Amino acid sequence: MRRLLTLALIVTLGLAVGCGSGSGGGSTPVGVPTTVTLSPSAGQFVASSGTLVITAAVATGLSNTAVNWTLSGPGTLSSKTANPVTYTAPSSVTANTPVVVTATAAASSSSTAYLPLTVLPAASVATANVLAISVDGGPAPPYPDGAFTSVTICSPGTTTCQTVDGILVDTGSEGLRVLSSEIANLSLTTLTDSNGNVLNDCAQFGDGSFTWGPVGLADVRISGEVAGGLPVQVISGTPPSGDCTGNNENTAPLLGANGILGIGLEPTDCYIPGTGSPCDSSTGLAGSPPPGTYYTCSSSGCSAAFVPVSDQVAVPTVYFSADNNGTVVTFPALAGSAATLDGTLSFGIGTQTNNVLGSAVPYGVDANDNFVTLFVGQTLTSSFIDSGSNGLFFPSALTVCTDNASFYCAPLATTATNEGASGTPIGTVNITIDDADTLFLTGDSAFSTLGGPNGTVNTCAVDGSGSCSFDFGLPFFFGRSVFTAVDGQTTTAGTGPFWAY
């Protein structure tokens, strides 16, 4: 199971701006920084032969508010000095192509802002928000019931990029996390505190594992969507002894993936739904930094730390210029098992013709992002939908496998009833479990009837103690479109967070 235990605040859209003083047009008065901001402020896609008008705003203590433009990648700019400027994409590209437009203040050469773009082949524009995903065993097979995809990660403000395959798609966690070995040729902007100590993230999952590593800024391109200046976790190393504990999964064989694309209900990985971020001291939610979340590290060790929301590892979706209110994971139906199973991840809910809710029913969640499942006489009050879990996991007296206690080796055919946190809607889900040992002997990667234990049966108490979760993992997604609406983002079915199917 992969269920991020740290809770996830809405990230301010836009890119970092430079400030400082330099030559050109006279020096900036002391104490008056020069800043540059762009409109649009969030990354964009442009069709081949398409155009985009970009406007720069310069704030300075001088009268000189001019800018100089530069272009990295194919295409042309209408001028190097006009404001606004028009970018024109090349007439033809054969694949998604990264481009960066940068504005530099004429009054201060160190004051810049950039806009990351992706130029798309004309045929790709209609599906710019759609990403192919596949259950195929992953980069370190065998990995049963894992949905994998590819993302392109770029050094910020450049067209130096690396496409990383084998990224696990996970609706049960928040943020992009990638093994350092997969992006060794990139130069991300590592985040530090005011003393130069490196910011590290401890992401702890429900299966007792964790990922550890520094937080860096990257430009992330996923299909045609662009998330500029996105805080991501670079998985590497070992945390200091303390409260970031469990199984350290810092290699592909241990993680079973080259990274995790967390597209869960919250915008960042440290959030109390509807309340604020306990990792941000400005919220006043915590008297001290929450343990097991963020740390600042120097040569002498690491200490738990507060982190501004803008520096927290974030769901890429909320950094997109559009299609930024949630996601849709869609797979065809599967009876039994298959060597591979292909599906799609679509960004946005009700923003395009390919991501409308249709007949899908929204299930609201409680303050812990959970809903209620009635299952074989149990009222499981902390249930959730998690594509990063590779089975249906629930408390039961079913026999587990002798060689792998993570899965059931006894059959089951029954139903579960899901209730939204408010008591409605109510819907029935068919549950079928088969012998995991028999399933694995097929050599397949996709299984519709894989399940395992999740605590002790009949122990969920009214106060929420005991085993109260039904984890609807990847088999639940087969034959469905499952929508994940991000907390605070507006959709055609109301404001997130909610799941819908």
Secondary structure, 3 states (H helix, E strand, C coil): CCCECCCCCCCCCCCCCCEECCCCCCCCCCCCCEEEEEECCCCEEEECCCEEEEEEEEECCCCCCCEEEEEECCCEECCCCCCCEEEECCCCCCCCEEEEEEEEECCCCCCEEEEEEEEECHHHHHHCCEEEEEECCCCCCCCCCCEEEEEEEECCCCCCEEEEEEEEEECCCEEEEEEHHHHCCCCCEECECCCCCEEEEEEEECCCEEEEEEEEEEEEEECCEEEEEEEEEEECCCCCCCCCCCEECCCHHHHCCCEEEEECCCCECCCECCCECCCCHHHCCCCCCCCCCEEEEECCEEEECCCCHHHCCECHHHHCCCCCCEEEEEECCCCCEECCEEEEEEECCCCCCCCCCCCCCEEECCCCCCEEEEECCEEEEEEEECCCCCCEEECCCCCECCCCCCCECCCEEEEEEEECCCCCCEEEEEEEECCHHHHHCCCCCEECCCEEECCCCCCCCCCCCCCCCCEECHHHHECCEEEEECECCEECCEEECEEEC
